[in-house]
Amino acid sequence: MVNYGGDEVSALVVDVGSSSVRAGYAGDDTPKAIVSSYYGYRPTAGDSDVQMGDTAGESNPEAPKPRSDAKLYLGQHGPSIWRAGMEIGHPFRDGLMSDFNPIPALISHALVDVMRTNPSEHPILVTEPAWNTSANRERMAEIMFEEFQVPAFYIANTGVLNAFAAGKGSALVVDVGHSMASITPVVDGFVLRKGLVYSALPKLVHAHAKHILANPTPVRRGIELYPHQLIATKFPVEPGAPGQFTLHEDRLAGTTDSWRSWYENREVDEWIQSVASVLDQGWNEQAAASRPPRQYEFPTGYNMYFGAERFQVGEQFFHHSPQLVAQNPNLPKNIPALLSESLRACDPDLRQVLMGNVVLTGGGSLFAGFADRLETELSRNIPHVKIHAPGNPMERRYGGWLGGSILASLGTFHQLWISREEWQEYGKAIVGQRCK
Amino acid sequence: MALSASDIRSALSLPQSTPAPAHHRRTHPSTTKKPDGISRELYSLIGPSAPSLAAHLAKPRLRQKPNLGGGGTVKWEHRPFGNSARSDTLQLFHWVKQSDPIGDYPFAKYNVQPKSYTYSQDEYSRLLEDSEWTKEETDYLFSIVQEYDLRWYVIHDRYNFPDGPIRAIEDLKDRYYSVCRKLIRNRPWPGDESTRSQLLNSYQFDKEREKMRKNYVASLEDRTPEEIAEEEALFVELKRLEQNERKFRKERDDLLRTLLGADSGLPDIVVEEDGPAALSIEGIRKKKKGGLDIDLPPTPSNIIQLGPPVSKRPPPPKSAIYDAQHCIVRVDPPAGSSNTTKVTHVPAHLRSFKLPVPKATIAPKVAQALAELGITYSRLVMPTRDNCSQLESLLDATTALIETKKIVDRVEQDIRVLKARLGIRESESADRDPKESTPMDVDLSKEDRDGEGGGRAQSVIRGRKQLCRSISVSSIDTSTSVHTRTGTKRQKRG
């Protein structure tokens, strides 16, 4: 037990990200419960099982927040199932929790409904993004102690945890997530806040992909992104031919805008994941044209071979065209800009260390060709770059959780827990003191 | 492996010999008992009459497994534990062996705090006043240093003193370490001075130097790709030049070995023994270098290639007494050569080989003079040390005599010439020219000849001349090798 410094106290690790909530036992290599962070809710409380579509219009589109007593639809049988009048909510904005109401329900769903544990029996380690506010982490501590009655709690930084998951104490963590891309310099297990940079780059890539799909091109028309739940029948068609399908007319009326756009975004995401890619040597028309096109079929039955345009999508990660920059002045920074900004803020002595320990993580980094392109971009400017990019997609997607699992199972870590006793004695201030 | 005779017999399908069952019975105490791994029905069919088959079907006897567990199952329990590294009474649960003693939490010992200095108000006003720093900020610095355990990058990152100036990481380090130094210096010290200065040294920090170093690092990073490319090109060029030089020097060394080995008074056989050894040393070094390693200094001089250097021989501890006991006489290397050149190298040799050879110009005369005395100096019957030295002194004396005789002759000749000139002024005929006389005339009374004279004399001195040339080459060589050595050193430092 002392050999590798581990001491299991059956702690739980909860990693609340903007795409999913990951929960599991410390010491495991993959989370036991992975629950979507999106949730469905009916704006009016009470009509739990009656499927009536006429209540949908009553919700206020300005503030898409469920009332605190509204029924939430969570997890596998939650938002992805069509329900009349069900809105889709998301507790995150800019990678930070902006709405804490559904958070206890999400965590409870993962811990109690999926993992079947009793949170009051386990110390819980929660993750936070590096740019989290102290108000947010104190609120999280409050939820844990007051609502889940945990015996001990700790909140750790995803940047640090990703570095730990890669087995490094000092690293430059390049984390491309669902909604945010961030670069975090970590030294001796501490985040250098001056070198921390982040931007909503993945959202831009997503929007760009949606733009490509929805707008017609010389060879095809704009693509209709109907969710498969709304399609009653469809027939196979030739590639490029318009899809032959009939819609569930009865469902259309009860479909809310938020659910529709959420599902369309999912369709775009799936298209990105299976088709989109990035060239490893920078944008080059010929190279893009020489790559084989890929076929993709949408839920409507429409299918098409995507050639050069699938490479344009990934290019947004690394390069913004001047006209795009001119149109939107506050465009999210691309990866090379983030990198140089982060490195500039670091001490010259540290740069060598950090560049030798670049950790690529986050589900967004699984974008096809991303790691190769990042290596090209880095080695173009800096000698002696070494990128640690786990080949196992689980380690990439749940790197933050994995690092938390490692940390919370260490014997030396157990002195850092904020215990219930301390919480009651010192209050919220203890969180900032203990979790540096 | 224990093969019984019956096993072999059955394998070779030989008839069972009579002692085999007995032997088998010895290994299996009761042959009537059914062995394991064979059904009762089958056993009753084949019975004890087929012991070899039964031996095959019996459970194979493997080596006994090591008993690691110590017998029995290990009981584990879910035990609560406290942690002495914590200030509260948090109880966590973990699984431990029941046999484990309930003691302090084993990981608590890793909770170590670095030693930190504190100062009183009095000490601060007496010692630590600084125009750049207020006491509040110094306090803040010390608290944050304590909080982040001297991780300076983190400290610098989190350093945020309200209304304070922006501090560089060197400023923070300088202030912290200077305060610590002052405190150590001015407080009563329980130990001795050396430990105190050691401690002081560990708190040494040179701010200006650090800043300069950091500027260098930054400028190294700010190089443009063109500059980097140019530097790399220059570096490759340098390497190429060095390689050329090394090749050139090696060729010259080979040449030297061939020439000097034969000419340094060593018999050929010694040279041959020397050659391969030198080559093998070189080969080993090459292997060690692994091809192209320029960091190693080039071979210091050709001495090493010519044979093991004298200095490398470990001198015996009690040399004088030891030498006297073992009749060892040490030959001093020729004086006046502090640098390691060819001259200092004294290989093992017979003493008689090192007898001084008279100058080539006067050698025949020496030989003749000695022959007149009835001495053959070229070969001693007993070349002992004393005899050798006597012969040496004899030769020296003879040489001196001949030199004197030569001068006398010249003077006499001059006198004669002048007299003749005086006598016969009108004729300056050729009978005065000494070169017309036979140069190799052994008669000493006859007129001498100049060393720089005829072609035959030159043939005599050829070897000598070569020696001179090669010595001069070798001295050039060492000077260049010394030069390159310093060059590589400088390069390494830079």
Chai-1 contact restraints between the chains, C-beta under 6 A:
chainA,res_idxA,chainB,res_idxB,connection_type,confidence,min_distance_angstrom,max_distance_angstrom,comment,restraint_id
A,V2,B,P106,contact,1.0,0.0,6.0,A-B,restraint_1
A,D7,B,H94,contact,1.0,0.0,6.0,A-B,restraint_2
A,V9,B,L92,contact,1.0,0.0,6.0,A-B,restraint_3
A,V9,B,H94,contact,1.0,0.0,6.0,A-B,restraint_4
A,A152,B,L90,contact,1.0,0.0,6.0,A-B,restraint_5
A,V187,B,Y153,contact,1.0,0.0,6.0,A-B,restraint_6
A,V187,B,V154,contact,1.0,0.0,6.0,A-B,restraint_7
A,D188,B,R151,contact,1.0,0.0,6.0,A-B,restraint_8
A,F190,B,V154,contact,1.0,0.0,6.0,A-B,restraint_9
A,L192,B,D157,contact,1.0,0.0,6.0,A-B,restraint_10
A,R193,B,D157,contact,1.0,0.0,6.0,A-B,restraint_11
A,K194,B,D157,contact,1.0,0.0,6.0,A-B,restraint_12
A,P348,B,K214,contact,1.0,0.0,6.0,A-B,restraint_13
A,P348,B,V217,contact,1.0,0.0,6.0,A-B,restraint_14
A,P348,B,A218,contact,1.0,0.0,6.0,A-B,restraint_15
A,L350,B,Y153,contact,1.0,0.0,6.0,A-B,restraint_16
A,G411,B,F107,contact,1.0,0.0,6.0,A-B,restraint_17
A,T412,B,F107,contact,1.0,0.0,6.0,A-B,restraint_18
A,T412,B,Y110,contact,1.0,0.0,6.0,A-B,restraint_19
A,H414,B,N83,contact,1.0,0.0,6.0,A-B,restraint_20
A,Q415,B,N83,contact,1.0,0.0,6.0,A-B,restraint_21
A,Q415,B,A85,contact,1.0,0.0,6.0,A-B,restraint_22
A,Q415,B,R86,contact,1.0,0.0,6.0,A-B,restraint_23
A,Q415,B,N111,contact,1.0,0.0,6.0,A-B,restraint_24
A,S419,B,D88,contact,1.0,0.0,6.0,A-B,restraint_25
A,S419,B,L90,contact,1.0,0.0,6.0,A-B,restraint_26
A,E421,B,D88,contact,1.0,0.0,6.0,A-B,restraint_27
A,E422,B,D88,contact,1.0,0.0,6.0,A-B,restraint_28
